[in-house]
């Protein structure tokens, strides 16, 4: 799918120009980084979502030092997290802040959001939940979502380090676009899959405890007190680091 077709299809769904531009930027970033399951294929998926409300707007429902709470109010998680990120960049915390977003789904490629924060000079760690798709390595029903964890660290050299890891051996996006089967959607790690499952379950319960019922996201954002990335790149000696193209 070309960007022009994606834009036309989002407009046909009823998204305002600004929201469509936010979605297109997200999908285009995913495509450019090789995460095709979060790219243009998601436009077709959005067309199948029941109850999609393209006019819904997220809302910040609580704001105090160290904590913000947001509610999606029926908006796509992409748009909720985009609003959260814009708010943090506009008014960064004095030290650190936890942001909890409830009714926040789908959220897409979490590295997209922490990269924006890191480019704005903020350290960020973000996780978000999704439908339960990962079962215990010993079997049984799915107990946790793939629950990615993304971390963004700013750098004075203008090249932030961005980690974005899903706890699944494949992503749901890979299943949606036909690049993987649902049978492959298991905790990553093979013989050590219990480690990924433990992380997925821990992140699931962290978000559930703070955001309540339904799908949500939790963001930690803070001002850095040091600049470790340039020295790390020097020690790496030109090796590709997480988040590099």
Rosetta blueprint (number, residue, H / E / L):
1 X L
2 X L
3 X H
4 X H
5 X H
6 X H
7 X H
8 X H
9 X H
10 X H
11 X H
12 X H
13 X H
14 X L
15 X L
16 X L
17 X H
18 X H
19 X H
20 X H
21 X H
22 X H
23 X H
24 X H
25 X H
26 X H
27 X H
28 X H
29 X H
30 X H
31 X H
32 X H
33 X L
34 X L
35 X L
36 X H
37 X H
38 X H
39 X L
40 X L
41 X H
42 X H
43 X H
44 X H
45 X H
46 X H
47 X L
48 X L
49 X L
50 X L
51 X L
52 X L
53 X L
54 X L
55 X L
56 X L
57 X L
58 X L
59 X E
60 X E
61 X E
62 X E
63 X E
64 X E
65 X L
66 X L
67 X E
68 X E
69 X E
70 X E
71 X E
72 X L
73 X L
74 X L
75 X L
76 X L
77 X H
78 X H
79 X H
80 X H
81 X H
82 X H
83 X H
84 X H
85 X H
86 X H
87 X H
88 X H
89 X H
90 X H
91 X L
92 X L
93 X L
94 X L
95 X L
96 X E
97 X E
98 X E
99 X E
100 X E
101 X E
102 X E
103 X L
104 X L
105 X L
106 X L
107 X L
108 X L
109 X L
110 X H
111 X H
112 X H
113 X H
114 X H
115 X H
116 X H
117 X H
118 X H
119 X H
120 X L
121 X L
122 X E
123 X E
124 X E
125 X E
126 X E
127 X E
128 X E
129 X L
130 X L
131 X L
132 X L
133 X L
134 X E
135 X E
136 X E
137 X L
138 X L
139 X E
140 X E
141 X E
142 X E
143 X E
144 X E
145 X L
146 X L
147 X L
148 X L
149 X E
150 X E
151 X E
152 X E
153 X E
154 X L
155 X L
156 X L
157 X L
158 X L
159 X L
160 X L
161 X E
162 X E
163 X E
164 X E
165 X E
166 X L
167 X L
168 X E
169 X L
170 X L
171 X L
172 X H
173 X H
174 X H
175 X H
176 X H
177 X L
178 X L
179 X L
180 X L
181 X L
182 X H
183 X H
184 X H
185 X L
186 X L
187 X E
188 X L
189 X L
190 X H
191 X H
192 X H
193 X H
194 X H
195 X H
196 X H
197 X H
198 X H
199 X H
200 X H
201 X H
202 X H
203 X H
204 X H
205 X H
206 X H
207 X H
208 X H
209 X H
210 X H
211 X H
212 X L
213 X L
214 X L
215 X L
216 X E
217 X E
218 X E
219 X E
220 X E
221 X E
222 X E
223 X E
224 X L
225 X L
226 X L
227 X L
228 X L
229 X H
230 X H
231 X H
232 X H
233 X H
234 X H
235 X H
236 X H
237 X L
238 X L
239 X L
240 X L
241 X L
242 X L
243 X L
244 X L
245 X L
